[in-house]
Amino acid sequence: MTKFPAYLKKGDCIGMMCPAGYMPEKNIQACVDLLKAEGYKVKVGRTVGGSSKNYFSADDEARRKELQKMLDDSSIKAILFARGGYGTSRIIDEIDFSRF
């Protein structure tokens, strides 16, 4: 049997993070503003606007920990990846999806 998550409703919290590539925080501000205007709360992770020293938003461990933290946070009802890509495949096998 397929399980479907509940629909998002006003007041729900949406997490935003970069599990792979770097993205400047200013590039997601329009999205954050729109979500807030629609009545959602938004938690922006530290990987957004993280390191610009290389392609990734942070090292593998920091990106993995942040994704796990958002998946485990019962107040977060959805997670948006501000930027995904190859770096996600480097951490996905270490994620515990049991709560998800």
C-alpha positions, -999 to +999 in steps of 0.1 A: +000+000+000+013+034-009+015+060+019+011+097+010+022+125+033-003+150+045-007+181+024+011+212+036-010+238+053-004+273+064+018+275+095+037+243+085+075+246+085+095+240+054+133+233+056+157+246+030+192+233+025+219+225+000+228+188+002+253+192-027+264+223-045+270+258-031+243+285-034+246+320-020+219+328+005+207+358-014+197+335-043+170+318-023+156+349-006+127+353-032+117+317-025+118+322+013+098+354+010+072+337-012+068+308+012+064+331+042+039+352+023+019+320+016+018+314+054+046+289+059+075+290+083+109+285+068+141+270+084+171+277+063+200+254+069+236+264+074+245+247+041+227+275+022+253+302+018+279+278+031+314+275+018+321+288-017+357+274-016+347+246-038+317+232-056+300+218-025+281+238+002+300+221+030+320+189+035+302+156+031+297+151+069+282+186+075+258+181+046+248+146+057+242+158+093+221+187+082+199+166+060+195+140+088+187+167+113+159+181+090+145+146+083+144+139+120+129+173+130+092+167+135+084+204+131+097+203+095+069+190+072+088+193+039+124+199+028+134+219-003+168+215-018+180+249-028+206+231-049+211+194-053+234+175-076+263+150-075+271+158-038+238+143-027+248+109-041+279+111-019+258+113+013+225+096+006+236+060+015+244+072+050+210+088+057+187+070+081+152+073+066+134+053+093+115+083+107+109+096+072 
